[in-house]
Amino acid sequence: MNYATAQDRRDVYDLRPNAEGIYVFARPRRQFRPLATRALIASLIAGYALQVLLPGLTGQLAVAAGPVAAGEWWRLVTGAFLHGGLLHLAANSWFAWVIGSRIERHVGPARLLLITVVAMLGSSLLVVGAGSAAVGFSGVLCGWLASWLAFHLTTRYPALRLDRLQWRAYLQILGANLLLSLLPGISFLGHLGGFVAGFVAAYLLGLQRSRRRQPLQPEA
């Protein structure tokens, strides 16, 4: 059995010996629903709808150094749910579905949301620290990409480990994001802050899992 490519939430850590001493999966197979990912995408759509209905909303909720320094700390979060246009929203929503649902499948909604918040704050704080302004979910998406890399390095979520072909695709996506970050109007610091924060959060979660659950060695 190939534990590393199982498409449900079961993995080698779910193996437990039954009464006969045979290792079996402790949890039954169940249909996966990426509820956290769906909720986040719905929030992005709702945020853009409010921008269209209330034109002044962007200026009131975007990440911006001056207002945050003046005490409007909520902008560190709200700015991620605003976008610069329909194409910007569509691209981020699609990417959120592709990456977020895959990560949520294997680490669960709570960990995905934790990584999301940490990446969001890391992205916004770096933007604010540079005296800049930004909107969009891209910093979080970079944090998700980084979290996948961190989980691969800790090897505590076997289904998120990357084989050679997946590594190539991952590096292509990462390279594309890097190039996009260099374009005018795109926040390179926002992407960088989200990536670093997401990596650190996921790496610590992976280490925490390794301390709590030691991998079992199934008999050949």
Short mmCIF file of the C-alpha atoms (twelve columns), coordinates in Angstrom:
data_MODEL
# 
_entry.id   MODEL 
# 
loop_
_atom_site.group_PDB 
_atom_site.id 
_atom_site.type_symbol 
_atom_site.label_atom_id 
_atom_site.label_alt_id 
_atom_site.label_comp_id 
_atom_site.label_asym_id 
_atom_site.label_seq_id 
_atom_site.Cartn_x 
_atom_site.Cartn_y 
_atom_site.Cartn_z 
_atom_site.pdbx_PDB_model_num 
ATOM 1   C CA . MET A 1   0.000   0.000   0.000   1 
ATOM 2   C CA . ASN A 2   1.297   3.435   -0.925  1 
ATOM 3   C CA . TYR A 3   0.664   5.546   2.168   1 
ATOM 4   C CA . ALA A 4   2.287   8.648   0.695   1 
ATOM 5   C CA . THR A 5   -0.313  9.056   -2.049  1 
ATOM 6   C CA . ALA A 6   -3.503  8.179   -0.185  1 
ATOM 7   C CA . GLN A 7   -6.214  10.595  -1.242  1 
ATOM 8   C CA . ASP A 8   -8.183  10.545  1.976   1 
ATOM 9   C CA . ARG A 9   -7.156  11.740  5.413   1 
ATOM 10  C CA . ARG A 10  -5.757  8.389   6.449   1 
ATOM 11  C CA . ASP A 11  -1.984  7.958   6.523   1 
ATOM 12  C CA . VAL A 12  0.605   5.764   8.180   1 
ATOM 13  C CA . TYR A 13  0.009   7.475   11.525  1 
ATOM 14  C CA . ASP A 14  -3.573  6.184   11.564  1 
ATOM 15  C CA . LEU A 15  -2.481  2.537   11.645  1 
ATOM 16  C CA . ARG A 16  -3.320  0.763   14.884  1 
ATOM 17  C CA . PRO A 17  -3.040  -2.916  15.852  1 
ATOM 18  C CA . ASN A 18  -6.350  -4.763  16.180  1 
ATOM 19  C CA . ALA A 19  -7.083  -7.666  18.529  1 
ATOM 20  C CA . GLU A 20  -5.105  -10.045 16.287  1 
ATOM 21  C CA . GLY A 21  -2.084  -7.735  16.205  1 
ATOM 22  C CA . ILE A 22  -2.670  -6.746  12.582  1 
ATOM 23  C CA . TYR A 23  -2.207  -3.066  11.779  1 
ATOM 24  C CA . VAL A 24  -5.379  -1.519  10.361  1 
ATOM 25  C CA . PHE A 25  -6.570  2.033   9.794   1 
ATOM 26  C CA . ALA A 26  -8.154  3.367   12.964  1 
ATOM 27  C CA . ARG A 27  -10.574 5.653   11.163  1 
ATOM 28  C CA . PRO A 28  -13.045 4.732   8.405   1 
ATOM 29  C CA . ARG A 29  -12.788 6.302   4.992   1 
ATOM 30  C CA . ARG A 30  -14.911 9.425   4.753   1 
ATOM 31  C CA . GLN A 31  -15.767 11.926  2.100   1 
ATOM 32  C CA . PHE A 32  -13.616 15.023  2.306   1 
ATOM 33  C CA . ARG A 33  -15.114 18.503  2.137   1 
ATOM 34  C CA . PRO A 34  -12.697 21.470  2.193   1 
ATOM 35  C CA . LEU A 35  -14.961 23.628  4.328   1 
ATOM 36  C CA . ALA A 36  -12.261 26.076  5.447   1 
ATOM 37  C CA . THR A 37  -11.054 26.617  1.886   1 
ATOM 38  C CA . ARG A 38  -14.605 27.178  0.670   1 
ATOM 39  C CA . ALA A 39  -15.303 29.623  3.490   1 
ATOM 40  C CA . LEU A 40  -12.165 31.617  2.700   1 
ATOM 41  C CA . ILE A 41  -13.011 31.824  -1.005  1 
ATOM 42  C CA . ALA A 42  -16.560 32.879  -0.153  1 
ATOM 43  C CA . SER A 43  -15.081 35.603  2.058   1 
ATOM 44  C CA . LEU A 44  -12.941 36.847  -0.828  1 
ATOM 45  C CA . ILE A 45  -15.989 37.043  -3.088  1 
ATOM 46  C CA . ALA A 46  -18.022 38.790  -0.389  1 
ATOM 47  C CA . GLY A 47  -15.215 41.266  0.211   1 
ATOM 48  C CA . TYR A 48  -15.028 42.179  -3.474  1 
ATOM 49  C CA . ALA A 49  -18.809 42.505  -3.685  1 
ATOM 50  C CA . LEU A 50  -18.708 44.999  -0.824  1 
ATOM 51  C CA . GLN A 51  -15.953 46.911  -2.616  1 
ATOM 52  C CA . VAL A 52  -18.201 47.240  -5.663  1 
ATOM 53  C CA . LEU A 53  -21.222 48.281  -3.609  1 
ATOM 54  C CA . LEU A 54  -19.268 50.616  -1.315  1 
ATOM 55  C CA . PRO A 55  -16.521 52.341  -3.364  1 
ATOM 56  C CA . GLY A 56  -14.930 53.970  -0.316  1 
ATOM 57  C CA . LEU A 57  -14.467 50.668  1.479   1 
ATOM 58  C CA . THR A 58  -11.096 49.879  -0.079  1 
ATOM 59  C CA . GLY A 59  -9.508  53.006  1.337   1 
ATOM 60  C CA . GLN A 60  -10.926 52.240  4.769   1 
ATOM 61  C CA . LEU A 61  -9.824  48.586  5.000   1 
ATOM 62  C CA . ALA A 62  -6.702  48.201  2.826   1 
ATOM 63  C CA . VAL A 63  -3.342  47.456  4.414   1 
ATOM 64  C CA . ALA A 64  -1.609  50.836  4.687   1 
ATOM 65  C CA . ALA A 65  1.315   51.913  6.836   1 
ATOM 66  C CA . GLY A 66  -0.075  55.255  8.018   1 
ATOM 67  C CA . PRO A 67  -3.491  54.119  9.233   1 
ATOM 68  C CA . VAL A 68  -2.083  50.990  10.882  1 
ATOM 69  C CA . ALA A 69  0.481   53.095  12.736  1 
ATOM 70  C CA . ALA A 70  -2.399  55.315  13.861  1 
ATOM 71  C CA . GLY A 71  -4.126  52.346  15.477  1 
ATOM 72  C CA . GLU A 72  -6.239  50.864  12.691  1 
ATOM 73  C CA . TRP A 73  -4.763  47.402  13.318  1 
ATOM 74  C CA . TRP A 74  -7.718  45.571  11.728  1 
ATOM 75  C CA . ARG A 75  -6.327  46.528  8.328   1 
ATOM 76  C CA . LEU A 76  -3.660  43.848  8.857   1 
ATOM 77  C CA . VAL A 77  -6.461  41.317  8.299   1 
ATOM 78  C CA . THR A 78  -9.133  43.055  6.243   1 
ATOM 79  C CA . GLY A 79  -6.782  44.041  3.435   1 
ATOM 80  C CA . ALA A 80  -6.347  40.398  2.447   1 
ATOM 81  C CA . PHE A 81  -10.048 40.115  1.573   1 
ATOM 82  C CA . LEU A 82  -10.011 43.069  -0.820  1 
ATOM 83  C CA . HIS A 83  -8.860  42.938  -4.435  1 
ATOM 84  C CA . GLY A 84  -7.803  45.307  -7.169  1 
ATOM 85  C CA . GLY A 85  -10.241 43.963  -9.754  1 
ATOM 86  C CA . LEU A 86  -12.277 40.992  -10.925 1 
ATOM 87  C CA . LEU A 87  -9.293  39.320  -12.601 1 
ATOM 88  C CA . HIS A 88  -7.252  39.696  -9.417  1 
ATOM 89  C CA . LEU A 89  -10.071 38.086  -7.421  1 
ATOM 90  C CA . ALA A 90  -10.581 35.257  -9.926  1 
ATOM 91  C CA . ALA A 91  -6.894  34.363  -10.030 1 
ATOM 92  C CA . ASN A 92  -6.530  34.323  -6.259  1 
ATOM 93  C CA . SER A 93  -9.764  32.362  -5.766  1 
ATOM 94  C CA . TRP A 94  -8.727  29.696  -8.261  1 
ATOM 95  C CA . PHE A 95  -5.288  29.362  -6.726  1 
ATOM 96  C CA . ALA A 96  -6.808  29.238  -3.242  1 
ATOM 97  C CA . TRP A 97  -9.004  26.329  -4.297  1 
ATOM 98  C CA . VAL A 98  -6.213  24.360  -5.956  1 
ATOM 99  C CA . ILE A 99  -3.681  24.734  -3.140  1 
ATOM 100 C CA . GLY A 100 -5.890  25.268  -0.097  1 
ATOM 101 C CA . SER A 101 -8.129  22.258  -0.623  1 
ATOM 102 C CA . ARG A 102 -5.122  19.974  -1.057  1 
ATOM 103 C CA . ILE A 103 -3.429  21.184  2.113   1 
ATOM 104 C CA . GLU A 104 -6.665  21.155  4.113   1 
ATOM 105 C CA . ARG A 105 -7.304  17.550  3.080   1 
ATOM 106 C CA . HIS A 106 -4.167  16.395  4.864   1 
ATOM 107 C CA . VAL A 107 -3.648  18.829  7.744   1 
ATOM 108 C CA . GLY A 108 -7.259  19.705  8.551   1 
ATOM 109 C CA . PRO A 109 -9.198  22.995  8.571   1 
ATOM 110 C CA . ALA A 110 -7.875  24.237  11.918  1 
ATOM 111 C CA . ARG A 111 -4.222  24.049  10.860  1 
ATOM 112 C CA . LEU A 112 -5.000  25.570  7.472   1 
ATOM 113 C CA . LEU A 113 -6.755  28.504  9.139   1 
ATOM 114 C CA . LEU A 114 -3.891  28.951  11.587  1 
ATOM 115 C CA . ILE A 115 -1.373  29.077  8.746   1 
ATOM 116 C CA . THR A 116 -3.689  31.490  6.920   1 
ATOM 117 C CA . VAL A 117 -3.812  33.942  9.825   1 
ATOM 118 C CA . VAL A 118 -0.053  33.781  10.421  1 
ATOM 119 C CA . ALA A 119 0.733   34.272  6.720   1 
ATOM 120 C CA . MET A 120 -1.781  37.113  6.517   1 
ATOM 121 C CA . LEU A 121 -0.193  38.943  9.432   1 
ATOM 122 C CA . GLY A 122 3.335   38.285  8.183   1 
ATOM 123 C CA . SER A 123 2.451   39.669  4.774   1 
ATOM 124 C CA . SER A 124 0.686   42.750  6.138   1 
ATOM 125 C CA . LEU A 125 3.341   43.563  8.730   1 
ATOM 126 C CA . LEU A 126 6.131   43.521  6.154   1 
ATOM 127 C CA . VAL A 127 4.104   45.791  3.875   1 
ATOM 128 C CA . VAL A 128 3.434   48.180  6.763   1 
ATOM 129 C CA . GLY A 129 7.047   48.043  7.912   1 
ATOM 130 C CA . ALA A 130 8.146   49.192  4.480   1 
ATOM 131 C CA . GLY A 131 5.730   52.120  4.589   1 
ATOM 132 C CA . SER A 132 3.671   50.726  1.730   1 
ATOM 133 C CA . ALA A 133 0.061   49.702  1.052   1 
ATOM 134 C CA . ALA A 134 -1.565  46.621  -0.478  1 
ATOM 135 C CA . VAL A 135 -4.725  44.572  -0.943  1 
ATOM 136 C CA . GLY A 136 -5.267  40.948  -1.887  1 
ATOM 137 C CA . PHE A 137 -4.957  37.358  -0.741  1 
ATOM 138 C CA . SER A 138 -1.666  36.722  -2.543  1 
ATOM 139 C CA . GLY A 139 0.433   36.908  0.616   1 
ATOM 140 C CA . VAL A 140 -1.639  34.127  2.148   1 
ATOM 141 C CA . LEU A 141 -1.332  32.043  -1.017  1 
ATOM 142 C CA . CYS A 142 2.439   32.387  -0.856  1 
ATOM 143 C CA . GLY A 143 2.206   31.307  2.773   1 
ATOM 144 C CA . TRP A 144 0.285   28.200  1.709   1 
ATOM 145 C CA . LEU A 145 2.931   27.389  -0.875  1 
ATOM 146 C CA . ALA A 146 5.599   27.770  1.780   1 
ATOM 147 C CA . SER A 147 3.645   25.597  4.211   1 
ATOM 148 C CA . TRP A 148 3.576   22.782  1.667   1 
ATOM 149 C CA . LEU A 149 7.347   22.993  1.424   1 
ATOM 150 C CA . ALA A 150 7.667   22.996  5.221   1 
ATOM 151 C CA . PHE A 151 5.450   19.938  5.598   1 
ATOM 152 C CA . HIS A 152 7.513   18.195  2.922   1 
ATOM 153 C CA . LEU A 153 10.719  18.920  4.826   1 
ATOM 154 C CA . THR A 154 9.340   17.723  8.159   1 
ATOM 155 C CA . THR A 155 7.899   14.621  6.400   1 
ATOM 156 C CA . ARG A 156 5.165   14.413  9.049   1 
ATOM 157 C CA . TYR A 157 2.382   14.559  6.486   1 
ATOM 158 C CA . PRO A 158 3.355   11.830  3.987   1 
ATOM 159 C CA . ALA A 159 0.640   12.740  1.488   1 
ATOM 160 C CA . LEU A 160 2.154   16.242  1.143   1 
ATOM 161 C CA . ARG A 161 5.606   14.971  0.245   1 
ATOM 162 C CA . LEU A 162 6.676   15.967  -3.245  1 
ATOM 163 C CA . ASP A 163 8.035   13.493  -5.771  1 
ATOM 164 C CA . ARG A 164 10.284  14.559  -8.642  1 
ATOM 165 C CA . LEU A 165 7.426   15.498  -10.980 1 
ATOM 166 C CA . GLN A 166 5.599   17.387  -8.245  1 
ATOM 167 C CA . TRP A 167 8.807   19.210  -7.329  1 
ATOM 168 C CA . ARG A 168 9.054   20.451  -10.897 1 
ATOM 169 C CA . ALA A 169 5.468   21.710  -10.856 1 
ATOM 170 C CA . TYR A 170 5.972   23.272  -7.426  1 
ATOM 171 C CA . LEU A 171 9.093   25.146  -8.534  1 
ATOM 172 C CA . GLN A 172 7.316   26.353  -11.667 1 
ATOM 173 C CA . ILE A 173 4.455   27.761  -9.589  1 
ATOM 174 C CA . LEU A 174 6.913   29.310  -7.156  1 
ATOM 175 C CA . GLY A 175 8.905   30.830  -10.008 1 
ATOM 176 C CA . ALA A 176 5.767   32.245  -11.604 1 
ATOM 177 C CA . ASN A 177 4.810   33.868  -8.310  1 
ATOM 178 C CA . LEU A 178 8.286   35.343  -7.988  1 
ATOM 179 C CA . LEU A 179 8.082   36.857  -11.464 1 
ATOM 180 C CA . LEU A 180 4.620   38.239  -10.757 1 
ATOM 181 C CA . SER A 181 5.934   39.785  -7.547  1 
ATOM 182 C CA . LEU A 182 8.388   41.851  -9.578  1 
ATOM 183 C CA . LEU A 183 5.700   43.427  -11.771 1 
ATOM 184 C CA . PRO A 184 4.592   47.024  -11.099 1 
ATOM 185 C CA . GLY A 185 1.594   47.190  -8.793  1 
ATOM 186 C CA . ILE A 186 2.333   43.811  -7.195  1 
ATOM 187 C CA . SER A 187 3.546   43.757  -3.597  1 
ATOM 188 C CA . PHE A 188 6.798   41.790  -3.508  1 
ATOM 189 C CA . LEU A 189 7.112   42.411  0.230   1 
ATOM 190 C CA . GLY A 190 3.574   41.158  0.792   1 
ATOM 191 C CA . HIS A 191 4.398   37.919  -1.004  1 
ATOM 192 C CA . LEU A 192 7.702   37.563  0.825   1 
ATOM 193 C CA . GLY A 193 6.199   38.220  4.253   1 
ATOM 194 C CA . GLY A 194 3.441   35.684  3.674   1 
ATOM 195 C CA . PHE A 195 5.887   33.073  2.407   1 
ATOM 196 C CA . VAL A 196 8.248   33.360  5.370   1 
ATOM 197 C CA . ALA A 197 5.455   33.444  7.958   1 
ATOM 198 C CA . GLY A 198 3.632   30.511  6.369   1 
ATOM 199 C CA . PHE A 199 6.798   28.439  6.252   1 
ATOM 200 C CA . VAL A 200 7.631   29.054  9.905   1 
ATOM 201 C CA . ALA A 201 4.080   28.294  11.070  1 
ATOM 202 C CA . ALA A 202 3.850   25.060  9.091   1 
ATOM 203 C CA . TYR A 203 7.334   23.925  10.056  1 
ATOM 204 C CA . LEU A 204 6.516   24.338  13.749  1 
ATOM 205 C CA . LEU A 205 3.237   22.468  13.256  1 
ATOM 206 C CA . GLY A 206 5.139   19.658  11.559  1 
ATOM 207 C CA . LEU A 207 7.616   19.438  14.425  1 
ATOM 208 C CA . GLN A 208 4.759   19.450  16.932  1 
ATOM 209 C CA . ARG A 209 3.158   16.523  15.140  1 
ATOM 210 C CA . SER A 210 6.455   14.646  15.121  1 
ATOM 211 C CA . ARG A 211 6.744   14.933  18.894  1 
ATOM 212 C CA . ARG A 212 3.167   13.855  19.462  1 
ATOM 213 C CA . ARG A 213 2.994   10.954  17.031  1 
ATOM 214 C CA . GLN A 214 5.876   8.713   16.091  1 
ATOM 215 C CA . PRO A 215 5.598   6.919   12.740  1 
ATOM 216 C CA . LEU A 216 4.787   3.228   12.940  1 
ATOM 217 C CA . GLN A 217 6.725   0.696   10.928  1 
ATOM 218 C CA . PRO A 218 4.280   -1.721  9.274   1 
ATOM 219 C CA . GLU A 219 5.538   -5.248  8.934   1 
ATOM 220 C CA . ALA A 220 6.558   -6.289  5.455   1 
# 
